[in-house]
Every structure is written in structure tokens, then in C-alpha cells.
Amino acid sequence: MRYVQINSFYNGSTGTIMRGLHKELLEQGHDSYVFWGRRHETVSDHEQRCASKAGVCLHGALTRLTGRAGFYSRRDTARLLEELDRIDPDVVHLHNVHGYYVNVEMLFEWLAAHRCQVRWTLHDCWAFTGHCAHFTYAKCAQWQSRCAYEEPCCQLFTYPKTISKRSCTRNFDDKKRLFNLVPAERMELITPSQWLADLVGESFLSKYPVTVRHNEIDRSVFKPTPSDFRERCGIGDRFMVLGVASPWTERKGLGDFEWLAANLDERYAVVLVGLSSKQMKQLPANAVGLGRVDGPAELAGIYTAADLFVNPSREETYGMTVAEAAACGTPVAVVEGSACIEVAEASGAEAHVIAADLSDLRATVIRLGGGVPRRDA
């Protein structure tokens, strides 16, 4: 079987998923290929970067002006389609088709005309909106009808950023047409959570079958891992509340953690991993900020050292950090109505659900940490 995967990145969370499947397919004797658009250079004939740096930059710049993310990169996409013609794949597995590297009109017209089966793993909501990749934080529901048709888009400042106020409805209409070109019997959608699958069922992609496939973590790495983290960072016997993200944004809950740290006494320590140097300087005095760690093994040690892992994001389509923390034996706290609840329940770990408005976040931390000796790492 000739199997092709296409994604925006070779590395990162989605790139890791792509490469993991690529390795598995090769081990099974299949003829597997991966293509990606950005950063990492070509590795071999079977692992190729499909977009030029100039093309990505131009696509991004034009998107900033026009809001038409996904509708440029014609030259790079033509070269990619030439490769697909040469390979003649039995399966084309899409991951993120946003990211300023491929022309979705050209790609989906090719997919519709070819005989291949199409699998599309949705890692976010970009495929069925007129602009954004997430809409829960903004409390926007226009994607269910027609984006920016009744009210202007309120998220033009979010990825993929644009100054254009007139592109969202056109994008929505074009995506609806293009992403429905492949017959339903030839395309399967894959989501990392039932939460995202339910959203797909309310979108213009509802005619396609959806399979829920939870993202997997490396349990040979993410397991209870003793370390000297508490001593090294001056945590001592304080009740340690941990948050992990990269990058940190308000949507990821950075402001919520800053507020929490400022409203807890000296018995508690809030530790955030993945901050920029600027963000670290802005933390409250009783919070501990770290940049990127050296690798998964070090991160496992930090997870294990924590008394409670908190993910306050409402927009996670899976919540990989929740799964990692739970695998390290750390109790987790997640937001009501988010996909992270699925992850917490599936992990079998001690899990606590916080109200969607985070009104009981501080009370939950104090209840869990007040007067209770910390568990052994």
C-alpha cells in the first residue's frame, strides 16, 4: 500500500503523530511517504519538505493583508501534486492543511479527482470555520451557520492573523465547497476526542464518518520519575501546582495561573513550564517560571514532583499534557466541558473538574492542598 501523509510541520505535536504513523507503516512493509511545509529540511525521498521558505513567508504576508489563509502557495502546491501523481497513493492522510504552506483549493480538487482514500486528522477547528482554529474562548457560534455573515468576526487578531474584515464569509463558503468535494465513501475524518467529533457533527463536514482516536503518549518516558526538581527550584514541602504549555497564551490560561499564584499563600507554589523570558519576568513573586525543558524525561520528573497538574484551557482538542501528567501519577484538574475531561477519565488518574468560568479554581487548590501532607514522588 502506498500511503502519503501531509502536515504543516515535521516536528511538534502533530509532526510527532505523523512520523509515528510513518514509522509504523514502514515496519509493516508499506510504501510510506510524509510531506510537510515548514522548518525541517528534506530528509529523503520518503520524507520531504514540500514548501519553500519564500513561499511560506509570502503566503503568511498575503494572509495578513487579505485573510485568505490556505489559498496561496500555488507553485509549491503544484510541485507537491506532481509528487503525488508520481507516487499514485492508495491513501492520502491529511493533518493540518493550514500553516501557510499549501493551497487547499488545488489540493482538494486533486483529491476529488483521484482514486485514493482520504483520511483527515483534525487537530483543531480551522477546517470548518471562516477564519479561526478555535472559537470556544471567544464564545462564537457563527461557524454553525455562516461565519461573519450576521456579525463581524471577533477573532481576526488570532491565528491566522489578518487586517482584512471581508474575507471570513468567503473563506467559509469556499471551505464548505472544497472540503465536501471528496465523496463521503472515500473520506474519513479522525479526531483526537469525542468533544471535537461532536463539533464536526454540527459543522458542514457532518456528512463524513468520524473516528475518534486518542493521541498516544510514550509511556516508557511518561511514568513516575523521581528527580531533585523540588530542591533545585526551592519548592520544598509546599503544595506544588503545575501548568505546562508551549507557547503560553491567555487562551492557554496564563492569566488564570498568574491570578492563582497571586491569591495563594506561602504554603503553595505555582510552577509554569514553557514560558518565554518576557513572561517569566511578569510572574508574581511566589510563582516559579521555566522555559523549555531539555526533553521528555526531564518533563516527566517535573510532572512527578507536582502535587496537582492544572489545565485551565477550554479549547484543547485533546490535552496531551493532561495525559502526560496523569501517566506520571499526578492528580489533574481540568475544565468542565473541555476535551481534557475525556483524557482525565481515560487515564484512570485522580481527576478534579473545575467550573468553566474557573470560579472554583482557587478553592479546589486550597481544598486539595490545605493541611494535607504531599504524596511521595
Buried (B, 14 or more C-beta within 10 A) or exposed (E): EBBBBBBBBBEBBBBBBBBEBBEEBEEEEBBBBBBBBBBBEEEEEBBBBBBBEEBBEBBBEBBBEBBBBBBBBEBBBEBBBEBBEEBEBBBBBBBBBBBBBBBBBBBBBBBBEBEBBBBBBBBBBBBBBBBBBBBBBBEBEBBBEBBBEEEEBBBBEBBBBBEBEEBBBBBBBBBBEBBBBBEEEBBBBBBBBBBBBEBBEEBBBEEBEBEBBBBEBEEEBBBBBEBEBBEEBEBEEBBBBBBBBBEBBEBBBBEBBBBBBEEBEEEBBBBBBBBBEEBBEEBBEBBBBBEEBEEBEBBBBBBBBBBBBBBBBBBBBBBBBBBBBBBBBBBBBBBBEBBBBBBBEEBEBBBBBBEEEBEBBBEBBBEBBEEEEBEEB
